[in-house]
Amino acid sequence: MWQPGVATAQLRADSARQDLRRLAGDVWSVWTSPAHTTNEDFRGLAAAAALTGAAATADRPLEQWIRDHPDAWPVRTLKHALSEEARYPAYELGSGQYILPISAALYLAGSAGRSRKLRDAGLGCATAHLTSAGAREIVYLLVARDRPRLAPDDPFRIQFPGVRDWNAHSFFSGHIANSMGCASFLSHRFELHAATPLLYAFTMAIGAGRIFDGRHWLSDTMVGGLFGYATGRAIAARMLARERPSMPAPVAMPIMVSFSFPL
């Protein structure tokens, strides 16, 4: 005998399994994207490398300026709003401890309310975070860079291979990679209009807060931001392509640079 409640539950379970398979596929697509790079991607990578190189030249001067000007308004503003010393840990909106539960809540709310947009929002942000987290774990095995708090006068204390010490995981910034990945996905997947610049501004402020906290150099933040932006854009493109079966899902991870980071 057909039971509507059982059938609905089965449908939702099947849909959730399909979403999980797609999540894994999207993560894998970004991780393997270097094998599918195009000439356009190489141009984007060259631009990203140039921006990172320029940021690296400002690593030590910026760190020195922060230490010499503790009462400057950018320092005081970020310290009170988006630093480890702030009353509310808003900077943690760039960490998996916050992003993943929020993503799960959005996904469950979308499932309960039959809202595809809410489900996609939760799924996309979770995918972007897991993609970033996995990539960083690989980088940490290959490269060790001391955080500014450990070596404030030497931004190039780098060794190969990496180590497990958290204090040597400055490269690259996870908080901005995570939050930028989510912001980029949302802005490319949905029509956010005026909310888009606000979302990016908040994300970049999170990255700036981590610099002012002495957790990352400017160049770490630049790389994290660019990686997160490209990741979110690629995941949104794949999700949109699935809604248009006649169009092939992209496999490469294009890098488009269209914003700047605060110094």
N, C-alpha and C positions, 0 to 999 in steps of 0.2 A: 504494500500500500504506500502511495506517495505521500510524504510528509513535507510540507513547505519549509518548516524550520530546519529539518535535517538537510534538505536539499540546499538551502541557503548557506548553512554552515559548511557543507561540502564544497560549494562554489567558492566561498571565501578562502577555505583552506587551499584549494587548488590555485586560486589567484595569488595567495601569499607565497606558495612554492614557486610559482612562475616569477614573481617579483624577486625572490631570493636568487633564482638562477640568473635573472637579468642583472642583478646587483653584482654577482660574481663575474659575469661576462663584461660588464662595464669596467670594473676594477682591472681585470686582466687586459682589456683593450688599452687602457692608459699605460699600464706597466710595459706592455709590449710595443707601444707606439714607436719607439726608436727604430724598430725593424721596418716600419712603414713610412718613414719620413719622405717628404717631397721637397722640391726646390723651395716652395713657399715656406715650409717648415724650417728649412735651413736658414732662410732669411730672418725668420722670427727668432731662431736660436742665436743668430749673430747679433740681433738687436738686444736680446736678453743678456748676452755675454757682455756687450758694450755697457749696458746699464749697470750690470753687476760690477764690472771693472771700475766704472766711475764711482760707484758707491764705496768700493773698497778703498779708494784713495781718501775718502772722508771718514773711514772707520775711526781712526785714532783722533783726528781733530774733533769730531763730534763727541766722542767719549770724554775727551778732555774738557770741552765746553760744558758738558752736562755737570761734570764734577766742579768746575770753577764757577758755575752760575746756578747754585741750588735754589735761588730765589727768583729766577727768571720766570715769567708767566707761563711759558710752555712747560717748564719743569714742574712748577707748582700745580698747574691744571691737570697734567697727566698723573702726577703723584696722588692727587685727591680723587681722581675719577677712574683711572684705568691702570693702576699699579698694584703691586702686592701690598702696599701700605694703605690702599683705599678702604673705606669703611665697608663697602660692598664689593665682592670679588667679580666685578663685571668683566675683567680681563679674561676670566675663565670661560667666557662664552667662546673663546678660541680653543678650548681643550675638549678632548673626547669625553671627559667626565660630564660635560654639560651638553655638548652637541649630540651625542648619541641618545641620551634619554629624551631630549627635546625632539629629535628626529623620530624616535619610537612613538612618542606621544602624538605627533602629527600623523604618523602612519596609522596608528590605531584609531584616532579620531576620524580619519578619512575612511577607514574600513567600516567603522560603526555608522558613520553618516553617509556612506556611499558617495564620498567626494573623491574623485580621481585626483583633483588638484592637491588636496591635502596629503593624500597618499604619495603622490609624486614628490611633493616638497620634502616630506620626511625621508623618502627613499633616496632622493638625490643628494641631500645633505649628508646622510649617512654614508653613501657611496663615495662622495668626495673626501670625507674624513678618513675612511678606511684606505682609500687609494693613497692619500698623503702619508698616513701613519706607516703603511707598508713600505713606501718608498724611503721614508726617513730611516727606518730600521736598517734598510740595506746600506744607505749612506753612512750610518753610524758604524757599520762594520768595516767600512772602507776608509773613512776619514775621521780624525779626531781634531776638534778645534776648541781651545779653551774659551770659556765664557768671559766676557769683559770683566766681571767681578774678580776673576782669578788672575787675569793678566791685562789690567787696564791700559798699560803702556805698550803692549805688544799684540796687535791684532792678528799677527801671522804665526802664532804658536800652533802650528798644524803638524800632525804626524800621521803616518800611514803604517799599518792599517789602523782602523778605529779601535776604541776601547769601550768597555761597558760603563765607565764612569759618567754619570749624568752631567757633571761639570765640564766634560769634554764634548758635549753635544750641542755646541753653539750653532754649528752648521748642519742643516739650515733651520730657520725658525718654524716651529710647529704651530704656534698659536695663530700666526697670520696665514700660514698655509691652510690650516683647517677652516678658519673663519672666511678667508677669501674664497676658498673652494665652494663653500656653501653660498656665499653672496653671489659669486659668479654664476653658479648653477641657477639660483633663483632669478637673477636678472635676465639670463638668457632663456630660461624655460617659461617665464611668465611675464606679462606686461605689468611692470611695477610702477612705471611712470616716474613721478617725483620721488618715490621711495628709493629708486635706484642709487642716486648720488648719496643719499643719507646712509644707505646700507654700506656702500663702499667707504664712505668717510669714517663710519664707526669701525669697520674692519681695519682700516689703515691706522686708526687711533689705537687699536689693540696692539698692532705691530710696533707703533711708536712707544707705547707704554712698556713693552718688553725691552726696547733699547734703553729707555730711561731707567729701567730697573736693573740694568747691567746684565741681563740674561742673554742678549744677542747683540752682535755688531750690525751696523746698517746694512752691510752686504748680505748677511744672513737673512735679514728681513726682506731685502730686495728679492733674493732667490725664492724665499718662501712665498712671497706675494705673487710673483710671476708664475710659480708652479701651481699655486692654488687657483689663480685666475684661469690658466690654461686647462687645468683639470675640470673645474666646474663647467667651463664652456664646452669641453669635449663630451662630458656626461649629458649635458642638456641637449646637445646635438644628436646624440645617440637616442635619447628618449623621444625627442621630437620626430626623428626618422622612423621610429617604430610605429608612430601614429600615422605615418604615410608609407605604407608597405611598398609602394611603387618605387620609393627612393632607397638606395642602399645605405645602410648605417655606416657612418665614417669610422675608420679604424685608426687613423693617425690623430695625434694630439696637437692641433695647431696652436701656435703661440702668437697672440695678438697683444701688442703693448699699446694701451690707449689711456694710461693714467700715470700719475706720478706719486711718489711716496713723500710724506713729510720728512724734512730733515730736522 
